[in-house]
């Protein structure tokens, strides 16, 4: 059985029916409320865009994360665990993307994924394997799970921006460069930015870059 996700939503700032959709995928131990405010930050440059930030499907197993959610469990934090996790969580996210897209009368080309940390792992895993190409993927402070499998499974090459802090002590910045290499090996280019002095988070410059990247991707000829 595939669960139905839900979470906070923001309608387009221009008050009209949505022409675009951004789906936020939060990190381990957070929930959909953690990222939905990014929609307020981007509303001015994406006025025709709706935003939704689903709560991940499982309660978080991390001590002290009461009310937090997870896309998949993290115990050993090793590459095999990441790969198993994204593979198991893929169906529930694919179904959510389909449902939200159809609810707004849009196509995959009108939808972008924006992930943080574990949410970036999900955005990359699902977004690069969709039957139809998404408008864009933006990943903050994340990793590419199962990069060695990508060459055989890559289905789409949407515009991709990866942003990572050079002081990240949760998912070190080396994860960014490993992802870029695996993407290149699979024949896919990606834009990237290293945020100087930033840990496991998003700074103002990264936020600005992400918003403008999405605006450019949405306005590009199809």
C-alpha positions as CSV (number, residue, x, y, z in Angstrom):
1,X,0.0,0.0,0.0
2,X,1.3,3.4,-1.0
3,X,0.5,6.1,1.5
4,X,-0.9,9.5,0.6
5,X,1.3,12.5,1.6
6,X,0.0,15.9,2.6
7,X,1.5,19.1,4.0
8,X,1.2,22.9,3.9
9,X,0.5,24.7,0.7
10,X,0.8,28.2,-0.7
11,X,-1.2,29.5,-3.6
12,X,0.3,31.7,-6.3
13,X,1.1,35.2,-5.2
14,X,-0.8,36.7,-8.1
15,X,-4.1,35.2,-7.0
16,X,-4.6,33.4,-10.3
17,X,-4.7,29.6,-11.0
18,X,-1.2,28.1,-10.8
19,X,0.9,27.8,-13.9
20,X,3.8,26.3,-12.1
21,X,4.4,24.1,-9.0
22,X,7.3,23.8,-6.6
23,X,7.4,20.8,-4.3
24,X,9.7,21.2,-1.2
25,X,11.2,18.0,0.3
26,X,12.3,18.5,3.8
27,X,15.2,16.9,5.7
28,X,15.5,14.2,8.3
29,X,13.7,15.0,11.5
30,X,11.8,18.0,10.2
31,X,8.4,18.2,8.5
32,X,6.7,20.1,5.7
33,X,6.5,23.3,7.7
34,X,10.3,23.5,7.7
35,X,10.5,24.6,4.1
36,X,7.2,26.1,3.1
37,X,8.4,29.6,4.1
38,X,10.8,29.5,1.2
39,X,7.8,29.9,-1.0
40,X,7.2,33.3,0.6
41,X,10.8,34.3,-0.1
42,X,10.4,33.3,-3.8
43,X,6.8,34.5,-4.4
44,X,7.9,37.8,-6.0
45,X,10.0,36.2,-8.7
46,X,7.6,33.2,-9.1
47,X,4.2,34.9,-8.8
48,X,2.3,32.3,-10.9
49,X,3.7,29.4,-8.8
50,X,2.0,27.3,-6.2
51,X,4.1,25.7,-3.4
52,X,3.6,22.6,-1.4
53,X,5.7,20.9,1.2
54,X,4.6,17.4,2.1
55,X,5.4,15.8,5.4
56,X,7.6,12.7,4.8
57,X,5.8,9.4,5.2
58,X,7.3,8.1,8.5
59,X,7.8,9.4,12.0
60,X,11.4,10.1,12.6
61,X,13.3,7.6,14.7
62,X,15.9,10.1,15.9
63,X,15.8,10.7,19.7
64,X,14.5,14.2,20.4
65,X,12.8,14.6,17.1
66,X,9.2,14.6,18.5
67,X,6.8,15.3,15.7
68,X,9.6,15.1,13.1
69,X,9.3,13.0,10.0
70,X,11.7,11.0,7.8
71,X,11.7,9.8,4.2
72,X,13.5,6.7,5.3
73,X,15.4,5.6,8.5
74,X,18.9,6.6,9.1
75,X,21.0,4.4,11.5
76,X,24.4,3.6,10.0
77,X,24.4,6.6,7.6
78,X,26.2,4.7,4.9
79,X,25.8,4.7,1.1
80,X,23.9,1.4,1.1
81,X,21.4,2.7,3.6
82,X,20.8,5.8,1.5
83,X,20.2,3.7,-1.6
84,X,17.8,1.3,0.1
85,X,16.0,4.3,1.6
86,X,15.4,6.3,-1.5
87,X,14.4,3.2,-3.5
88,X,11.8,2.3,-0.9
89,X,10.4,5.8,-0.5
90,X,10.3,6.5,-4.3
91,X,6.7,5.3,-4.9
92,X,5.1,7.5,-2.3
93,X,6.8,10.6,-3.6
94,X,6.1,9.7,-7.3
95,X,2.4,9.3,-6.4
96,X,2.3,12.7,-4.6
97,X,3.9,14.5,-7.5
98,X,1.4,13.0,-9.9
99,X,-1.5,13.9,-7.6
100,X,-0.5,17.5,-7.1
101,X,0.3,18.0,-10.7
102,X,-3.1,16.7,-11.8
103,X,-4.9,18.6,-9.1
104,X,-3.6,21.8,-10.6
105,X,-4.0,20.7,-14.2
106,X,-0.3,20.9,-14.9
107,X,2.3,18.7,-16.6
108,X,5.6,17.5,-15.3
109,X,7.3,20.3,-17.3
110,X,5.5,22.7,-14.9
111,X,6.8,21.1,-11.7
112,X,10.1,21.6,-9.9
113,X,11.5,19.7,-6.9
114,X,13.5,21.5,-4.2
115,X,15.1,19.4,-1.5
116,X,17.1,19.8,1.6
117,X,19.5,17.1,3.0
118,X,17.5,13.8,3.0
119,X,15.0,15.7,0.8
120,X,17.7,16.4,-1.7
121,X,18.4,12.6,-1.9
122,X,14.8,12.0,-2.6
123,X,14.6,14.9,-5.2
124,X,17.5,13.5,-7.1
125,X,16.5,9.9,-7.0
126,X,12.9,10.5,-8.1
127,X,13.4,13.5,-10.3
128,X,16.0,11.9,-12.5
129,X,13.8,8.8,-13.0
130,X,10.4,10.3,-13.9
131,X,8.7,9.2,-17.1
132,X,8.5,12.8,-18.2
133,X,11.1,15.5,-17.5
134,X,10.5,18.0,-14.7
135,X,11.1,21.7,-15.0
136,X,14.1,21.7,-12.6
137,X,15.6,20.2,-9.4
138,X,17.3,22.3,-6.7
139,X,19.2,20.4,-4.0
140,X,20.6,22.0,-0.8
141,X,23.0,20.2,1.5
142,X,22.3,16.8,0.2
143,X,23.8,13.8,-1.6
144,X,23.2,11.5,-4.6
145,X,22.2,8.1,-3.3
146,X,23.4,5.2,-5.4
147,X,25.4,7.2,-7.8
148,X,26.9,4.1,-9.3
149,X,23.4,3.1,-10.5
150,X,22.5,6.3,-12.2
151,X,24.1,5.6,-15.6
152,X,21.8,2.7,-16.1
153,X,18.7,4.3,-14.6
154,X,18.8,8.0,-15.7
155,X,15.6,8.7,-17.6
156,X,15.5,12.5,-17.7
157,X,18.0,15.4,-17.5
158,X,16.2,18.4,-16.0
159,X,18.1,21.6,-15.2
160,X,19.8,20.9,-11.9
161,X,21.4,23.1,-9.2
162,X,23.2,21.8,-6.2
163,X,24.2,24.1,-3.3
164,X,26.3,23.0,-0.3
165,X,28.0,24.7,2.6
166,X,31.7,24.1,3.0
167,X,31.3,23.8,6.8
168,X,28.6,21.1,6.6
169,X,29.3,18.6,9.3
170,X,26.2,16.4,8.7
171,X,26.7,15.7,5.0
172,X,30.2,17.0,4.2
173,X,30.7,19.1,1.1
174,X,32.6,16.1,-0.5
175,X,29.1,14.7,-1.0
176,X,28.5,17.5,-3.5
177,X,31.5,16.7,-5.5
178,X,30.8,12.9,-5.5
179,X,27.3,13.7,-6.8
180,X,28.7,15.9,-9.6
181,X,31.1,13.2,-10.6
182,X,28.4,10.5,-10.7
183,X,26.1,12.8,-12.7
184,X,28.9,13.5,-15.2
185,X,29.6,9.8,-15.5
186,X,25.9,9.3,-16.4
187,X,26.2,12.1,-19.0
188,X,24.4,14.8,-17.1
189,X,25.7,18.3,-16.3
190,X,24.7,20.2,-13.2
191,X,25.2,23.7,-11.9
192,X,26.6,24.0,-8.4
193,X,27.6,26.5,-5.7
194,X,29.6,26.1,-2.5
195,X,28.5,28.5,0.2
196,X,31.5,29.7,2.1
197,X,31.4,29.4,5.9
198,X,27.9,27.7,5.8
199,X,27.1,24.5,7.7
200,X,24.1,22.2,7.2
201,X,21.7,24.9,6.1
202,X,20.7,27.5,3.5
203,X,22.1,31.0,3.5
204,X,20.7,34.1,1.8
205,X,22.8,33.7,-1.3
206,X,21.9,30.1,-1.8
207,X,18.2,31.0,-1.4
208,X,18.6,33.8,-4.0
209,X,20.3,31.5,-6.4
210,X,17.7,28.8,-6.0
211,X,14.9,31.1,-6.7
212,X,16.4,32.7,-9.8
213,X,17.4,29.2,-11.1
214,X,13.8,28.1,-10.8
215,X,12.5,31.3,-12.5
216,X,14.9,30.7,-15.4
217,X,14.0,27.1,-15.8
218,X,10.3,27.7,-15.7
219,X,10.6,30.4,-18.4
220,X,12.9,28.4,-20.7
221,X,11.4,27.2,-24.0
222,X,10.0,23.7,-23.8
